[in-house]
Each structure stands twice: as structure tokens, then as C-alpha cells.
Amino acid sequence: MKRCAWAYNDELREYHDHIWGQPQHDEVMLYRMLILEGLQAGLSWDIVLKKEKAYEQALDHFEYEKIAKYNEDKYQELMQTPLLIKNKLKMKAIITNAQAFIKVQDEFKSFDHYIWSYVNFKPIKHHYHSSSEVPAFDELSQLISKDLKKRGFKFVGPTIIYSYLQAIGIYNDHEIDCDLY
């Protein structure tokens, strides 16, 4: 199989082949990817993927309703959990974002409806020859980032949101010679 150049190891190939660029509409998956993309800030995606299973176990399988109710004791427990990234702001953002996620669901009936309405519910297929052509952010990721921040989300800057749009398949940024393009 011909893949995008960035899928150079087993974890990245698995992610590339089965998640990245595939339209996601499951609420738990949309929350999960938002959290993982936020965790990536300042790190490589490879590091985050290697820790994904540990996060899945520690965060009740990314069930945002449970996470939204985490208290200070649970936060402290998470900060002591092996394999998790020990960044206080990122850890607090996981809980804050679960609460904000639920508020968006209440307003729009689903987070899926909220996020996909930005593109009239249709993926956007870009035509890049290599990952070096892909922008770090664009007008849409800036717009969504600004709105999410206004709604109380953390770690949702324009670059993180651009990556999120790729991860959930709103953007198909597979390179044109990739079999998944």
C-alpha cells in the first residue's frame, strides 16, 4: 500500500490507514481526537499515539460524561498515573473540554452536528503532493478555534484544530499519490 510519507512506523501506519482523514461522526471519537490533538501540543504525534491506550484506560475510554464529573481527587490520580503526560494544564483541559463538549451537544444536539456544520456536512479534499505543502492552520481552523475558545475549550488553537479537522476527516489531506487520497 502506498501511504503518506509521515506514516513511517507501525503506530503511525495504523493511525494513517484506519483513522486519519476518515470522516468521524461518533461523539466519543470526536471527543477522543480533540483530547489527543490537544495533548500533542509541543510533542510529536508519535509520542501521543504510544500513550493512547494508557489514556483510554485512565480516562474511562474517553467517555466524556464521566470525565466531565472528575473532581480534584481524580485529577490528582491522573497526574500520578504512569505513561500519562504530566502537564497540569493539559490534564485540566481534558476535564474542562469534556464539560464544554457537553454544553455544545446541548446547544447543537450533537458535537458532530456542530463541527460538521462548518463544512456543510461534506469533507474537504485537498490536493497536496507532500506534507510540506500542508499549512499549519487556515481560515477555517482559526474560525473554529476562536469559537471553541469562546465556549470554554482549552488547547484548541488554530494549529491544533487544523490537525483535528484532518484527524476527524473534515479535511482529507492524504498526499495525492497515497492510496487513501
N, C-alpha and C positions, 0 to 999 in steps of 0.2 A: 504494500500500500504506500502511495506517495502522500507524505504529510507535510505540514508547515514545518519550516526549519527549526522552530523553537521546541518542537516535541522530540527532544533528544534522549530522554531516558524513559524507563518503564512507567513511572508515575505520570509524567507529562504526556506520554503517548496514550495512556488510558484516559486521562482527562480530555485530551485533544479529540480522541476517537468517539467518546461517549457523552460528553457534556458540552464542551466549549462550542459555541455557535449554534447549538441545538435549541430551538425555541422551548423555553421552560414556562409552564403555567401553574405548576404545583406550588401552593403557598409556602410550604415548608422548604422546598427547594429554593424559592425566591429569597426567603429569609436567610437560609444557609449560605447562599452565594454572596449575599450582601455582607454577611459577617466575615466570611473568608476573604473577600476582596478588601475589607477594612483592615483585617489582620495583616494583609500583605504590605501595607504602607511601610516603606523603609526596608522591606525584606524582599527576598526572591519568592516567586510563586512556588518554586520547588520546595522551599522550606515549609510553606503553609500546607501544601499537599501532603507532605510527610507527617504533619501533625493533625491532619483532618480527622483521622479515626479517634485520636485522643480527645479532640474537641467534641466529636459526636457522642462519645461515651460521657464525658464530663458535662455536656450541655443537654442531657435528656434527648438526644437525637435531634437537636435543633428545634424542638417543639417550643415555639416562641410563646405560647400561652403560659407554659411553665416557667420559662426564662423570665418573662415579664414580672413574675412574682418573687424572683430571687431576692433575698434580703442580705444584710451585711454579713451574716454568718456564711451564707452560701458564697458570697463574693470572696471572703477570706479563704474559704475552702478551695475555690477555683485558683486563687493566687498561689496556693501550695501544691496544686495538682501537677505531678511530673508531666513533662512534654508540652505543657501549655506555655505560650509566650507570656512572660511575666511583665507585661506592660499594664500599669494600673489604668491608664486612660482607655486603652483598647478593651480591657476586661469590663470596665464600667459601661463602655459603649455597647457591648453585647446585650446588656440588660436594658439600657436606655433605648436602644434600637428595637428591641422586642416590644417595648411599651409603645413606641411611636408607630411601629408596624401595625399594631392592633388598632390604633387610632385611625390610621389610613384605611384599614379594612372597614372600620365602622363608617367612615365617610363615603367610601367608594364601593362598598360591598365586597371588595377583594383588593389585595395589593396587586394582583395580576391585572385587574381592570385599570387601576391607577397607572401602573408603569407602562403597560402596552398601549394605553390611550395616547401616549406621546407620539406614537408612530402609526396611528390609525389601525392598530392591531395587526400590522404586517411587518415582518422582518425587513431590514435594510441590508442589501448585499453590496458590499464594497468590492472594488476591483484592484487589490494590491498584489504586486508581484513579489514583494518581500515584506517582512515585518518592519524593516527600516522605514517603509513608506507610511505605516500606520501612525496616526497622530496620537499624542499622549491624551488629548482631550479635544472636544469640538463644541460647537454651539449647543447641541442638544445635551451633552453631558454637563455643560455649565448651567443650562436651564434647570435640569433635573436636580443637580447638586444644590443649587440655590433654593429650590422648593423643598427638598428634603431637610436641609438645614433649618429652614423656617419652621418645619414641622417637628423639630427637635432631634433629628438624627445626627449622629456623630460619625466621624471617619467616612464622610461621603463627599469628599472634594471632587472636582471635575475629572481628575485622572482616575481616581478610584471608580467613579461612576462610568467612565468610558470602558474600563475593564469589566465592570459589572454588566454593561449592555452587551459586551462580547460574550461574557460567560452565560448569560441567560438567553442568548440567541436573538436579541433585538438587532444586534449587528452581527452579520456573518462576515468576519474578517479573515476567513481562510484564504491563504495565498492562491492565486488563480491556477497554479499547477498542482495544488493539493487535491486529492480525490474527494474531499468533503466540501470543496468550493461550490 
